[in-house]
Amino acid sequence: MESENTLKEGEDFYFENGLMVFTEKFHLKRGYCCGNGCRHCPYSNNSNDSNHSNGSNDSKNLNSSFTN
């Protein structure tokens, strides 16, 4: 029996260049922004947004090479 929290490759994440990339669907199920600048983050980049972490913009810049 599969747990409700089990991640499904292709639905919740995929691998790119050896890195796990979480999908928008995964982020929506989690329910909040972690502040790591994830490629498919559905939450606003506005730090005043209550769903958005108060992480620094530096973390966004670290992951900027992964944006489409």
PDB file of N, H, CA, C and O in Angstrom:
ATOM      1  N   MET A   1       0.840  -1.191   0.000  1.00  0.00           N
ATOM      2  CA  MET A   1       0.000   0.000   0.000  1.00  0.00           C
ATOM      3  C   MET A   1       0.881   1.248   0.000  1.00  0.00           C
ATOM      4  O   MET A   1       1.828   1.342   0.782  1.00  0.00           O
ATOM      5  N   GLU A   2       0.578   2.186  -0.857  1.00  0.00           N
ATOM      6  H   GLU A   2      -0.191   2.109  -1.492  1.00  0.00           H
ATOM      7  CA  GLU A   2       1.384   3.383  -1.002  1.00  0.00           C
ATOM      8  C   GLU A   2       0.940   4.465  -0.027  1.00  0.00           C
ATOM      9  O   GLU A   2      -0.250   4.754   0.096  1.00  0.00           O
ATOM     10  N   SER A   3       1.901   5.058   0.660  1.00  0.00           N
ATOM     11  H   SER A   3       2.868   4.824   0.560  1.00  0.00           H
ATOM     12  CA  SER A   3       1.614   6.127   1.611  1.00  0.00           C
ATOM     13  C   SER A   3       1.138   7.373   0.874  1.00  0.00           C
ATOM     14  O   SER A   3       1.519   7.613  -0.272  1.00  0.00           O
ATOM     15  N   GLU A   4       0.308   8.157   1.537  1.00  0.00           N
ATOM     16  H   GLU A   4      -0.002   7.963   2.468  1.00  0.00           H
ATOM     17  CA  GLU A   4      -0.180   9.417   0.965  1.00  0.00           C
ATOM     18  C   GLU A   4       0.972  10.384   0.710  1.00  0.00           C
ATOM     19  O   GLU A   4       0.872  11.247  -0.162  1.00  0.00           O
ATOM     20  N   ASN A   5       2.068  10.248   1.464  1.00  0.00           N
ATOM     21  H   ASN A   5       2.150   9.547   2.172  1.00  0.00           H
ATOM     22  CA  ASN A   5       3.213  11.152   1.347  1.00  0.00           C
ATOM     23  C   ASN A   5       4.282  10.653   0.380  1.00  0.00           C
ATOM     24  O   ASN A   5       5.332  11.282   0.254  1.00  0.00           O
ATOM     25  N   THR A   6       4.040   9.546  -0.298  1.00  0.00           N
ATOM     26  H   THR A   6       3.187   9.035  -0.195  1.00  0.00           H
ATOM     27  CA  THR A   6       5.013   8.999  -1.235  1.00  0.00           C
ATOM     28  C   THR A   6       5.117   9.895  -2.462  1.00  0.00           C
ATOM     29  O   THR A   6       4.109  10.253  -3.072  1.00  0.00           O
ATOM     30  N   LEU A   7       6.354  10.253  -2.817  1.00  0.00           N
ATOM     31  H   LEU A   7       7.172   9.963  -2.321  1.00  0.00           H
ATOM     32  CA  LEU A   7       6.579  11.073  -4.006  1.00  0.00           C
ATOM     33  C   LEU A   7       6.553  10.191  -5.246  1.00  0.00           C
ATOM     34  O   LEU A   7       7.037   9.060  -5.230  1.00  0.00           O
ATOM     35  N   LYS A   8       5.980  10.725  -6.323  1.00  0.00           N
ATOM     36  H   LYS A   8       5.586  11.644  -6.336  1.00  0.00           H
ATOM     37  CA  LYS A   8       5.884   9.984  -7.579  1.00  0.00           C
ATOM     38  C   LYS A   8       6.725  10.693  -8.639  1.00  0.00           C
ATOM     39  O   LYS A   8       6.488  11.853  -8.973  1.00  0.00           O
ATOM     40  N   GLU A   9       7.712   9.964  -9.156  1.00  0.00           N
ATOM     41  H   GLU A   9       7.905   9.021  -8.884  1.00  0.00           H
ATOM     42  CA  GLU A   9       8.555  10.538 -10.199  1.00  0.00           C
ATOM     43  C   GLU A   9       7.703  10.854 -11.422  1.00  0.00           C
ATOM     44  O   GLU A   9       6.859  10.054 -11.826  1.00  0.00           O
ATOM     45  N   GLY A  10       7.930  12.022 -12.003  1.00  0.00           N
ATOM     46  H   GLY A  10       8.615  12.672 -11.674  1.00  0.00           H
ATOM     47  CA  GLY A  10       7.165  12.466 -13.160  1.00  0.00           C
ATOM     48  C   GLY A  10       5.930  13.257 -12.781  1.00  0.00           C
ATOM     49  O   GLY A  10       5.394  14.010 -13.594  1.00  0.00           O
ATOM     50  N   GLU A  11       5.480  13.090 -11.559  1.00  0.00           N
ATOM     51  H   GLU A  11       5.916  12.479 -10.899  1.00  0.00           H
ATOM     52  CA  GLU A  11       4.311  13.830 -11.076  1.00  0.00           C
ATOM     53  C   GLU A  11       4.723  14.860 -10.023  1.00  0.00           C
ATOM     54  O   GLU A  11       4.341  16.027 -10.110  1.00  0.00           O
ATOM     55  N   ASP A  12       5.496  14.431  -9.037  1.00  0.00           N
ATOM     56  H   ASP A  12       5.806  13.483  -8.967  1.00  0.00           H
ATOM     57  CA  ASP A  12       5.944  15.316  -7.960  1.00  0.00           C
ATOM     58  C   ASP A  12       7.355  15.844  -8.196  1.00  0.00           C
ATOM     59  O   ASP A  12       7.723  16.892  -7.666  1.00  0.00           O
ATOM     60  N   PHE A  13       8.133  15.135  -8.977  1.00  0.00           N
ATOM     61  H   PHE A  13       7.835  14.284  -9.407  1.00  0.00           H
ATOM     62  CA  PHE A  13       9.517  15.530  -9.233  1.00  0.00           C
ATOM     63  C   PHE A  13      10.023  14.841 -10.492  1.00  0.00           C
ATOM     64  O   PHE A  13       9.411  13.904 -11.005  1.00  0.00           O
ATOM     65  N   TYR A  14      11.162  15.336 -10.975  1.00  0.00           N
ATOM     66  H   TYR A  14      11.659  16.097 -10.559  1.00  0.00           H
ATOM     67  CA  TYR A  14      11.888  14.676 -12.056  1.00  0.00           C
ATOM     68  C   TYR A  14      13.363  14.960 -11.835  1.00  0.00           C
ATOM     69  O   TYR A  14      13.718  15.844 -11.054  1.00  0.00           O
ATOM     70  N   PHE A  15      14.214  14.225 -12.509  1.00  0.00           N
ATOM     71  H   PHE A  15      13.926  13.507 -13.143  1.00  0.00           H
ATOM     72  CA  PHE A  15      15.650  14.436 -12.388  1.00  0.00           C
ATOM     73  C   PHE A  15      16.162  15.167 -13.617  1.00  0.00           C
ATOM     74  O   PHE A  15      15.788  14.860 -14.749  1.00  0.00           O
ATOM     75  N   GLU A  16      17.029  16.146 -13.367  1.00  0.00           N
ATOM     76  H   GLU A  16      17.333  16.396 -12.448  1.00  0.00           H
ATOM     77  CA  GLU A  16      17.661  16.891 -14.451  1.00  0.00           C
ATOM     78  C   GLU A  16      19.118  17.099 -14.077  1.00  0.00           C
ATOM     79  O   GLU A  16      19.418  17.684 -13.036  1.00  0.00           O
ATOM     80  N   ASN A  17      20.011  16.630 -14.909  1.00  0.00           N
ATOM     81  H   ASN A  17      19.767  16.155 -15.755  1.00  0.00           H
ATOM     82  CA  ASN A  17      21.447  16.732 -14.652  1.00  0.00           C
ATOM     83  C   ASN A  17      21.812  16.191 -13.275  1.00  0.00           C
ATOM     84  O   ASN A  17      22.666  16.754 -12.590  1.00  0.00           O
ATOM     85  N   GLY A  18      21.167  15.104 -12.868  1.00  0.00           N
ATOM     86  H   GLY A  18      20.473  14.647 -13.423  1.00  0.00           H
ATOM     87  CA  GLY A  18      21.460  14.472 -11.591  1.00  0.00           C
ATOM     88  C   GLY A  18      20.820  15.126 -10.382  1.00  0.00           C
ATOM     89  O   GLY A  18      21.039  14.683  -9.255  1.00  0.00           O
ATOM     90  N   LEU A  19      20.034  16.169 -10.595  1.00  0.00           N
ATOM     91  H   LEU A  19      19.856  16.528 -11.511  1.00  0.00           H
ATOM     92  CA  LEU A  19      19.371  16.875  -9.495  1.00  0.00           C
ATOM     93  C   LEU A  19      17.878  16.603  -9.509  1.00  0.00           C
ATOM     94  O   LEU A  19      17.262  16.510 -10.571  1.00  0.00           O
ATOM     95  N   MET A  20      17.300  16.476  -8.320  1.00  0.00           N
ATOM     96  H   MET A  20      17.800  16.551  -7.457  1.00  0.00           H
ATOM     97  CA  MET A  20      15.851  16.294  -8.202  1.00  0.00           C
ATOM     98  C   MET A  20      15.189  17.667  -8.286  1.00  0.00           C
ATOM     99  O   MET A  20      15.538  18.581  -7.538  1.00  0.00           O
ATOM    100  N   VAL A  21      14.233  17.803  -9.200  1.00  0.00           N
ATOM    101  H   VAL A  21      13.950  17.061  -9.807  1.00  0.00           H
ATOM    102  CA  VAL A  21      13.507  19.057  -9.396  1.00  0.00           C
ATOM    103  C   VAL A  21      12.043  18.806  -9.040  1.00  0.00           C
ATOM    104  O   VAL A  21      11.386  17.961  -9.648  1.00  0.00           O
ATOM    105  N   PHE A  22      11.538  19.546  -8.050  1.00  0.00           N
ATOM    106  H   PHE A  22      12.072  20.232  -7.556  1.00  0.00           H
ATOM    107  CA  PHE A  22      10.145  19.382  -7.645  1.00  0.00           C
ATOM    108  C   PHE A  22       9.223  20.130  -8.598  1.00  0.00           C
ATOM    109  O   PHE A  22       9.544  21.225  -9.060  1.00  0.00           O
ATOM    110  N   THR A  23       8.075  19.527  -8.884  1.00  0.00           N
ATOM    111  H   THR A  23       7.814  18.638  -8.509  1.00  0.00           H
ATOM    112  CA  THR A  23       7.100  20.126  -9.795  1.00  0.00           C
ATOM    113  C   THR A  23       6.197  21.111  -9.058  1.00  0.00           C
ATOM    114  O   THR A  23       6.179  21.155  -7.828  1.00  0.00           O
ATOM    115  N   GLU A  24       5.455  21.891  -9.823  1.00  0.00           N
ATOM    116  H   GLU A  24       5.470  21.854 -10.822  1.00  0.00           H
ATOM    117  CA  GLU A  24       4.484  22.813  -9.240  1.00  0.00           C
ATOM    118  C   GLU A  24       3.451  22.038  -8.414  1.00  0.00           C
ATOM    119  O   GLU A  24       3.036  22.486  -7.345  1.00  0.00           O
ATOM    120  N   LYS A  25       3.046  20.885  -8.919  1.00  0.00           N
ATOM    121  H   LYS A  25       3.383  20.521  -9.788  1.00  0.00           H
ATOM    122  CA  LYS A  25       2.062  20.065  -8.198  1.00  0.00           C
ATOM    123  C   LYS A  25       2.574  19.698  -6.803  1.00  0.00           C
ATOM    124  O   LYS A  25       1.818  19.753  -5.832  1.00  0.00           O
ATOM    125  N   PHE A  26       3.850  19.325  -6.697  1.00  0.00           N
ATOM    126  H   PHE A  26       4.464  19.280  -7.485  1.00  0.00           H
ATOM    127  CA  PHE A  26       4.434  19.007  -5.391  1.00  0.00           C
ATOM    128  C   PHE A  26       4.377  20.217  -4.468  1.00  0.00           C
ATOM    129  O   PHE A  26       3.974  20.106  -3.310  1.00  0.00           O
ATOM    130  N   HIS A  27       4.784  21.374  -4.988  1.00  0.00           N
ATOM    131  H   HIS A  27       5.111  21.464  -5.929  1.00  0.00           H
ATOM    132  CA  HIS A  27       4.798  22.591  -4.162  1.00  0.00           C
ATOM    133  C   HIS A  27       3.400  22.944  -3.672  1.00  0.00           C
ATOM    134  O   HIS A  27       3.228  23.345  -2.521  1.00  0.00           O
ATOM    135  N   LEU A  28       2.411  22.798  -4.530  1.00  0.00           N
ATOM    136  H   LEU A  28       2.551  22.472  -5.465  1.00  0.00           H
ATOM    137  CA  LEU A  28       1.034  23.094  -4.129  1.00  0.00           C
ATOM    138  C   LEU A  28       0.558  22.129  -3.050  1.00  0.00           C
ATOM    139  O   LEU A  28      -0.146  22.532  -2.124  1.00  0.00           O
ATOM    140  N   LYS A  29       0.940  20.847  -3.163  1.00  0.00           N
ATOM    141  H   LYS A  29       1.511  20.519  -3.915  1.00  0.00           H
ATOM    142  CA  LYS A  29       0.566  19.873  -2.126  1.00  0.00           C
ATOM    143  C   LYS A  29       1.249  20.215  -0.801  1.00  0.00           C
ATOM    144  O   LYS A  29       0.653  20.050   0.264  1.00  0.00           O
ATOM    145  N   ARG A  30       2.503  20.693  -0.862  1.00  0.00           N
ATOM    146  H   ARG A  30       2.987  20.828  -1.726  1.00  0.00           H
ATOM    147  CA  ARG A  30       3.229  21.057   0.357  1.00  0.00           C
ATOM    148  C   ARG A  30       2.572  22.263   1.011  1.00  0.00           C
ATOM    149  O   ARG A  30       2.447  22.311   2.235  1.00  0.00           O
ATOM    150  N   GLY A  31       2.151  23.234   0.214  1.00  0.00           N
ATOM    151  H   GLY A  31       2.253  23.195  -0.780  1.00  0.00           H
ATOM    152  CA  GLY A  31       1.353  24.336   0.729  1.00  0.00           C
ATOM    153  C   GLY A  31       2.076  25.610   1.107  1.00  0.00           C
ATOM    154  O   GLY A  31       1.446  26.539   1.613  1.00  0.00           O
ATOM    155  N   TYR A  32       3.379  25.687   0.878  1.00  0.00           N
ATOM    156  H   TYR A  32       3.891  24.933   0.467  1.00  0.00           H
ATOM    157  CA  TYR A  32       4.105  26.914   1.209  1.00  0.00           C
ATOM    158  C   TYR A  32       5.418  26.961   0.425  1.00  0.00           C
ATOM    159  O   TYR A  32       5.877  25.950  -0.106  1.00  0.00           O
ATOM    160  N   CYS A  33       6.005  28.145   0.366  1.00  0.00           N
ATOM    161  H   CYS A  33       5.631  28.966   0.798  1.00  0.00           H
ATOM    162  CA  CYS A  33       7.294  28.340  -0.293  1.00  0.00           C
ATOM    163  C   CYS A  33       8.412  28.089   0.714  1.00  0.00           C
ATOM    164  O   CYS A  33       8.354  28.581   1.841  1.00  0.00           O
ATOM    165  N   CYS A  34       9.422  27.332   0.316  1.00  0.00           N
ATOM    166  H   CYS A  34       9.469  26.933  -0.600  1.00  0.00           H
ATOM    167  CA  CYS A  34      10.555  27.053   1.202  1.00  0.00           C
ATOM    168  C   CYS A  34      11.609  28.151   1.132  1.00  0.00           C
ATOM    169  O   CYS A  34      12.502  28.197   1.977  1.00  0.00           O
ATOM    170  N   GLY A  35      11.523  29.040   0.136  1.00  0.00           N
ATOM    171  H   GLY A  35      10.797  29.003  -0.550  1.00  0.00           H
ATOM    172  CA  GLY A  35      12.475  30.139   0.020  1.00  0.00           C
ATOM    173  C   GLY A  35      13.767  29.776  -0.692  1.00  0.00           C
ATOM    174  O   GLY A  35      14.709  30.568  -0.687  1.00  0.00           O
ATOM    175  N   ASN A  36      13.836  28.593  -1.307  1.00  0.00           N
ATOM    176  H   ASN A  36      13.070  27.949  -1.311  1.00  0.00           H
ATOM    177  CA  ASN A  36      15.063  28.167  -1.975  1.00  0.00           C
ATOM    178  C   ASN A  36      15.114  28.522  -3.457  1.00  0.00           C
ATOM    179  O   ASN A  36      16.064  28.149  -4.146  1.00  0.00           O
ATOM    180  N   GLY A  37      14.128  29.222  -3.948  1.00  0.00           N
ATOM    181  H   GLY A  37      13.357  29.525  -3.388  1.00  0.00           H
ATOM    182  CA  GLY A  37      14.144  29.625  -5.352  1.00  0.00           C
ATOM    183  C   GLY A  37      13.878  28.485  -6.310  1.00  0.00           C
ATOM    184  O   GLY A  37      14.466  28.431  -7.390  1.00  0.00           O
ATOM    185  N   CYS A  38      13.007  27.581  -5.934  1.00  0.00           N
ATOM    186  H   CYS A  38      12.529  27.624  -5.056  1.00  0.00           H
ATOM    187  CA  CYS A  38      12.700  26.416  -6.765  1.00  0.00           C
ATOM    188  C   CYS A  38      12.136  26.839  -8.123  1.00  0.00           C
ATOM    189  O   CYS A  38      11.374  27.801  -8.221  1.00  0.00           O
ATOM    190  N   ARG A  39      12.517  26.115  -9.149  1.00  0.00           N
ATOM    191  H   ARG A  39      13.135  25.333  -9.070  1.00  0.00           H
ATOM    192  CA  ARG A  39      12.127  26.432 -10.520  1.00  0.00           C
ATOM    193  C   ARG A  39      10.620  26.508 -10.710  1.00  0.00           C
ATOM    194  O   ARG A  39      10.129  27.406 -11.393  1.00  0.00           O
ATOM    195  N   HIS A  40       9.888  25.589 -10.124  1.00  0.00           N
ATOM    196  H   HIS A  40      10.287  24.858  -9.569  1.00  0.00           H
ATOM    197  CA  HIS A  40       8.450  25.502 -10.352  1.00  0.00           C
ATOM    198  C   HIS A  40       7.624  26.032  -9.185  1.00  0.00           C
ATOM    199  O   HIS A  40       6.458  25.664  -9.046  1.00  0.00           O
ATOM    200  N   CYS A  41       8.198  26.879  -8.350  1.00  0.00           N
ATOM    201  H   CYS A  41       9.146  27.178  -8.463  1.00  0.00           H
ATOM    202  CA  CYS A  41       7.473  27.416  -7.194  1.00  0.00           C
ATOM    203  C   CYS A  41       6.273  28.237  -7.674  1.00  0.00           C
ATOM    204  O   CYS A  41       6.438  29.197  -8.426  1.00  0.00           O
ATOM    205  N   PRO A  42       5.066  27.857  -7.240  1.00  0.00           N
ATOM    206  CA  PRO A  42       3.864  28.575  -7.667  1.00  0.00           C
ATOM    207  C   PRO A  42       3.556  29.800  -6.814  1.00  0.00           C
ATOM    208  O   PRO A  42       2.599  30.527  -7.082  1.00  0.00           O
ATOM    209  N   TYR A  43       4.365  30.021  -5.792  1.00  0.00           N
ATOM    210  H   TYR A  43       5.141  29.430  -5.574  1.00  0.00           H
ATOM    211  CA  TYR A  43       4.093  31.118  -4.866  1.00  0.00           C
ATOM    212  C   TYR A  43       4.795  32.386  -5.323  1.00  0.00           C
ATOM    213  O   TYR A  43       5.812  32.333  -6.014  1.00  0.00           O
ATOM    214  N   SER A  44       4.253  33.499  -4.939  1.00  0.00           N
ATOM    215  H   SER A  44       3.427  33.542  -4.378  1.00  0.00           H
ATOM    216  CA  SER A  44       4.762  34.808  -5.331  1.00  0.00           C
ATOM    217  C   SER A  44       6.205  34.995  -4.885  1.00  0.00           C
ATOM    218  O   SER A  44       6.616  34.465  -3.853  1.00  0.00           O
ATOM    219  N   ASN A  45       6.969  35.749  -5.663  1.00  0.00           N
ATOM    220  H   ASN A  45       6.635  36.180  -6.502  1.00  0.00           H
ATOM    221  CA  ASN A  45       8.322  36.125  -5.250  1.00  0.00           C
ATOM    222  C   ASN A  45       8.304  37.303  -4.297  1.00  0.00           C
ATOM    223  O   ASN A  45       9.357  37.758  -3.851  1.00  0.00           O
ATOM    224  N   ASN A  46       7.121  37.800  -3.982  1.00  0.00           N
ATOM    225  H   ASN A  46       6.265  37.431  -4.344  1.00  0.00           H
ATOM    226  CA  ASN A  46       6.963  38.925  -3.073  1.00  0.00           C
ATOM    227  C   ASN A  46       7.170  38.452  -1.643  1.00  0.00           C
ATOM    228  O   ASN A  46       6.412  37.613  -1.157  1.00  0.00           O
ATOM    229  N   SER A  47       8.189  38.979  -0.956  1.00  0.00           N
ATOM    230  H   SER A  47       8.805  39.661  -1.351  1.00  0.00           H
ATOM    231  CA  SER A  47       8.497  38.528   0.400  1.00  0.00           C
ATOM    232  C   SER A  47       7.416  38.910   1.399  1.00  0.00           C
ATOM    233  O   SER A  47       7.431  38.427   2.531  1.00  0.00           O
ATOM    234  N   ASN A  48       6.471  39.770   1.005  1.00  0.00           N
ATOM    235  H   ASN A  48       6.459  40.163   0.086  1.00  0.00           H
ATOM    236  CA  ASN A  48       5.365  40.124   1.890  1.00  0.00           C
ATOM    237  C   ASN A  48       4.227  39.119   1.813  1.00  0.00           C
ATOM    238  O   ASN A  48       3.296  39.173   2.617  1.00  0.00           O
ATOM    239  N   ASP A  49       4.292  38.203   0.852  1.00  0.00           N
ATOM    240  H   ASP A  49       5.048  38.160   0.199  1.00  0.00           H
ATOM    241  CA  ASP A  49       3.268  37.175   0.702  1.00  0.00           C
ATOM    242  C   ASP A  49       3.344  36.228   1.891  1.00  0.00           C
ATOM    243  O   ASP A  49       4.427  35.739   2.215  1.00  0.00           O
ATOM    244  N   SER A  50       2.229  35.959   2.544  1.00  0.00           N
ATOM    245  H   SER A  50       1.349  36.356   2.281  1.00  0.00           H
ATOM    246  CA  SER A  50       2.229  35.131   3.749  1.00  0.00           C
ATOM    247  C   SER A  50       2.612  33.688   3.464  1.00  0.00           C
ATOM    248  O   SER A  50       3.037  32.985   4.380  1.00  0.00           O
ATOM    249  N   ASN A  51       2.475  33.217   2.218  1.00  0.00           N
ATOM    250  H   ASN A  51       2.129  33.789   1.474  1.00  0.00           H
ATOM    251  CA  ASN A  51       2.864  31.853   1.884  1.00  0.00           C
ATOM    252  C   ASN A  51       4.331  31.743   1.510  1.00  0.00           C
ATOM    253  O   ASN A  51       4.846  30.639   1.331  1.00  0.00           O
ATOM    254  N   HIS A  52       4.995  32.857   1.393  1.00  0.00           N
ATOM    255  H   HIS A  52       4.576  33.754   1.539  1.00  0.00           H
ATOM    256  CA  HIS A  52       6.371  32.880   0.934  1.00  0.00           C
ATOM    257  C   HIS A  52       7.313  32.987   2.117  1.00  0.00           C
ATOM    258  O   HIS A  52       7.090  33.787   3.026  1.00  0.00           O
ATOM    259  N   SER A  53       8.354  32.188   2.108  1.00  0.00           N
ATOM    260  H   SER A  53       8.535  31.538   1.370  1.00  0.00           H
ATOM    261  CA  SER A  53       9.348  32.209   3.172  1.00  0.00           C
ATOM    262  C   SER A  53      10.052  33.553   3.193  1.00  0.00           C
ATOM    263  O   SER A  53      10.082  34.255   2.182  1.00  0.00           O
ATOM    264  N   ASN A  54      10.610  33.911   4.318  1.00  0.00           N
ATOM    265  H   ASN A  54      10.586  33.340   5.138  1.00  0.00           H
ATOM    266  CA  ASN A  54      11.368  35.153   4.439  1.00  0.00           C
ATOM    267  C   ASN A  54      12.834  34.951   4.099  1.00  0.00           C
ATOM    268  O   ASN A  54      13.687  35.695   4.584  1.00  0.00           O
ATOM    269  N   GLY A  55      13.142  33.958   3.275  1.00  0.00           N
ATOM    270  H   GLY A  55      12.449  33.354   2.881  1.00  0.00           H
ATOM    271  CA  GLY A  55      14.516  33.700   2.874  1.00  0.00           C
ATOM    272  C   GLY A  55      15.086  34.873   2.107  1.00  0.00           C
ATOM    273  O   GLY A  55      14.338  35.658   1.524  1.00  0.00           O
ATOM    274  N   SER A  56      16.405  34.999   2.102  1.00  0.00           N
ATOM    275  H   SER A  56      17.012  34.361   2.575  1.00  0.00           H
ATOM    276  CA  SER A  56      17.039  36.118   1.416  1.00  0.00           C
ATOM    277  C   SER A  56      16.962  35.924  -0.090  1.00  0.00           C
ATOM    278  O   SER A  56      16.736  34.814  -0.571  1.00  0.00           O
ATOM    279  N   ASN A  57      17.149  37.002  -0.826  1.00  0.00           N
ATOM    280  H   ASN A  57      17.332  37.904  -0.435  1.00  0.00           H
ATOM    281  CA  ASN A  57      17.146  36.925  -2.280  1.00  0.00           C
ATOM    282  C   ASN A  57      18.381  36.210  -2.800  1.00  0.00           C
ATOM    283  O   ASN A  57      18.409  35.794  -3.958  1.00  0.00           O
ATOM    284  N   ASP A  58      19.425  36.056  -1.948  1.00  0.00           N
ATOM    285  H   ASP A  58      19.403  36.394  -1.007  1.00  0.00           H
ATOM    286  CA  ASP A  58      20.630  35.360  -2.375  1.00  0.00           C
ATOM    287  C   ASP A  58      20.316  33.936  -2.797  1.00  0.00           C
ATOM    288  O   ASP A  58      20.878  33.442  -3.775  1.00  0.00           O
ATOM    289  N   SER A  59      19.421  33.266  -2.069  1.00  0.00           N
ATOM    290  H   SER A  59      18.965  33.667  -1.274  1.00  0.00           H
ATOM    291  CA  SER A  59      19.086  31.891  -2.429  1.00  0.00           C
ATOM    292  C   SER A  59      18.388  31.846  -3.781  1.00  0.00           C
ATOM    293  O   SER A  59      18.550  30.877  -4.522  1.00  0.00           O
ATOM    294  N   LYS A  60      17.619  32.871  -4.116  1.00  0.00           N
ATOM    295  H   LYS A  60      17.487  33.659  -3.514  1.00  0.00           H
ATOM    296  CA  LYS A  60      16.967  32.927  -5.423  1.00  0.00           C
ATOM    297  C   LYS A  60      18.029  33.037  -6.517  1.00  0.00           C
ATOM    298  O   LYS A  60      17.906  32.402  -7.564  1.00  0.00           O
ATOM    299  N   ASN A  61      19.068  33.835  -6.282  1.00  0.00           N
ATOM    300  H   ASN A  61      19.168  34.350  -5.432  1.00  0.00           H
ATOM    301  CA  ASN A  61      20.110  34.014  -7.272  1.00  0.00           C
ATOM    302  C   ASN A  61      20.913  32.738  -7.483  1.00  0.00           C
ATOM    303  O   ASN A  61      21.365  32.473  -8.598  1.00  0.00           O
ATOM    304  N   LEU A  62      21.098  31.943  -6.435  1.00  0.00           N
ATOM    305  H   LEU A  62      20.731  32.158  -5.530  1.00  0.00           H
ATOM    306  CA  LEU A  62      21.840  30.703  -6.572  1.00  0.00           C
ATOM    307  C   LEU A  62      21.160  29.751  -7.538  1.00  0.00           C
ATOM    308  O   LEU A  62      21.832  29.005  -8.250  1.00  0.00           O
ATOM    309  N   ASN A  63      19.845  29.766  -7.573  1.00  0.00           N
ATOM    310  H   ASN A  63      19.298  30.372  -6.995  1.00  0.00           H
ATOM    311  CA  ASN A  63      19.097  28.842  -8.410  1.00  0.00           C
ATOM    312  C   ASN A  63      18.624  29.473  -9.716  1.00  0.00           C
ATOM    313  O   ASN A  63      17.863  28.851 -10.457  1.00  0.00           O
ATOM    314  N   SER A  64      19.058  30.686 -10.008  1.00  0.00           N
ATOM    315  H   SER A  64      19.676  31.191  -9.407  1.00  0.00           H
ATOM    316  CA  SER A  64      18.551  31.387 -11.183  1.00  0.00           C
ATOM    317  C   SER A  64      18.942  30.698 -12.484  1.00  0.00           C
ATOM    318  O   SER A  64      18.270  30.885 -13.498  1.00  0.00           O
ATOM    319  N   SER A  65      20.007  29.910 -12.480  1.00  0.00           N
ATOM    320  H   SER A  65      20.552  29.759 -11.656  1.00  0.00           H
ATOM    321  CA  SER A  65      20.409  29.231 -13.709  1.00  0.00           C
ATOM    322  C   SER A  65      19.450  28.117 -14.087  1.00  0.00           C
ATOM    323  O   SER A  65      19.528  27.583 -15.194  1.00  0.00           O
ATOM    324  N   PHE A  66      18.538  27.756 -13.178  1.00  0.00           N
ATOM    325  H   PHE A  66      18.474  28.190 -12.279  1.00  0.00           H
ATOM    326  CA  PHE A  66      17.599  26.685 -13.445  1.00  0.00           C
ATOM    327  C   PHE A  66      16.253  27.184 -13.935  1.00  0.00           C
ATOM    328  O   PHE A  66      15.354  26.376 -14.168  1.00  0.00           O
ATOM    329  N   THR A  67      16.085  28.476 -14.097  1.00  0.00           N
ATOM    330  H   THR A  67      16.815  29.133 -13.907  1.00  0.00           H
ATOM    331  CA  THR A  67      14.793  28.993 -14.538  1.00  0.00           C
ATOM    332  C   THR A  67      14.651  28.834 -16.037  1.00  0.00           C
ATOM    333  O   THR A  67      15.638  28.824 -16.772  1.00  0.00           O
ATOM    334  N   ASN A  68      13.425  28.712 -16.475  1.00  0.00           N
ATOM    335  H   ASN A  68      12.623  28.721 -15.877  1.00  0.00           H
ATOM    336  CA  ASN A  68      13.155  28.558 -17.912  1.00  0.00           C
ATOM    337  C   ASN A  68      13.041  29.888 -18.578  1.00  0.00           C
ATOM    338  O   ASN A  68      12.816  29.956 -19.786  1.00  0.00           O
TER     339      ASN A  68
END
